Amino acid sequence: MIDTIILDDGLEYVIVKQLTIDDIEYTLFANVNDPEDICFRKTVEKDGEEYFTGLDNEKEVDLILSKFSKYLLENLDELN
C-alpha cells in the first residue's frame, strides 16, 4: 500500500522521495491523478507537531530542485 496525503490544495499526493538538506527534511510529492503535477514541501515543527509547508523563496526552490535532480540522476538504477 502506498501512503498518500491530502495537501493544502485539496489534492491527493504520494510521497516520491524525502531528502534532508541543510538539516531540513524536504519531500517531493506527485499528484495521484496526474504524476506530472509535482510539488516540494519542507517539514517544520510547531508546538511539537510536524507539518508540511511550502518553500520560502526562489533561492530555496532552486537549491531543492538542484539537490533532488542530482539525487535522482545518481540513483536511476535503484528507482527502476
C-alpha positions in Angstrom: 0.0 0.0 0.0 1.3 3.5 -0.9 0.9 6.2 1.6 -0.9 9.3 0.3 -1.7 12.7 1.8 -4.1 15.5 1.0 -2.2 18.7 0.8 -3.5 22.3 1.3 -4.6 22.5 -2.3 -7.1 19.7 -1.6 -5.5 17.2 -3.9 -4.1 13.7 -3.1 -0.4 13.2 -3.4 2.0 10.3 -2.9 5.4 10.8 -1.3 8.0 10.2 -4.0 11.2 10.9 -2.0 12.3 12.7 1.1 15.8 14.2 1.5 17.4 16.0 4.4 19.2 19.1 3.1 20.9 21.6 5.5 19.2 19.8 8.4 15.7 20.4 6.9 13.6 17.5 5.6 12.2 18.2 2.1 9.6 16.0 0.4 8.9 15.5 -3.3 5.2 14.8 -3.9 3.4 13.6 -7.0 -0.3 14.1 -7.6 -2.0 10.7 -7.5 -4.2 11.6 -10.5 -1.6 13.5 -12.5 2.0 12.3 -11.9 3.3 15.2 -13.9 1.9 17.5 -11.2 4.7 17.5 -8.5 5.4 19.8 -5.6 8.0 20.2 -2.9 7.3 20.8 0.8 9.6 21.1 3.8 8.8 19.7 7.2 8.6 22.2 10.0 7.9 21.6 13.7 5.4 23.7 15.6 4.2 23.0 19.1 5.7 19.6 19.0 3.9 18.6 15.8 5.4 18.2 12.3 3.8 19.9 9.3 4.5 20.2 5.6 4.9 23.8 4.4 5.8 25.5 1.1 9.2 26.7 0.3 10.1 30.3 1.4 11.7 31.8 -1.7 13.2 31.3 -5.2 16.7 30.6 -3.8 15.3 27.7 -1.7 13.4 26.4 -4.6 16.5 26.4 -6.9 18.5 24.7 -4.2 15.9 21.9 -3.7 15.4 21.4 -7.4 19.2 21.0 -7.8 19.6 18.6 -4.9 16.6 16.4 -5.8 17.7 16.3 -9.5 21.2 15.3 -8.5 19.9 12.6 -6.2 17.5 11.2 -8.8 20.2 11.2 -11.6 22.7 9.4 -9.3 20.1 6.8 -8.3 18.3 6.0 -11.6 19.2 2.3 -11.3 17.7 2.0 -7.9 14.5 3.7 -9.0 13.7 1.3 -11.8 
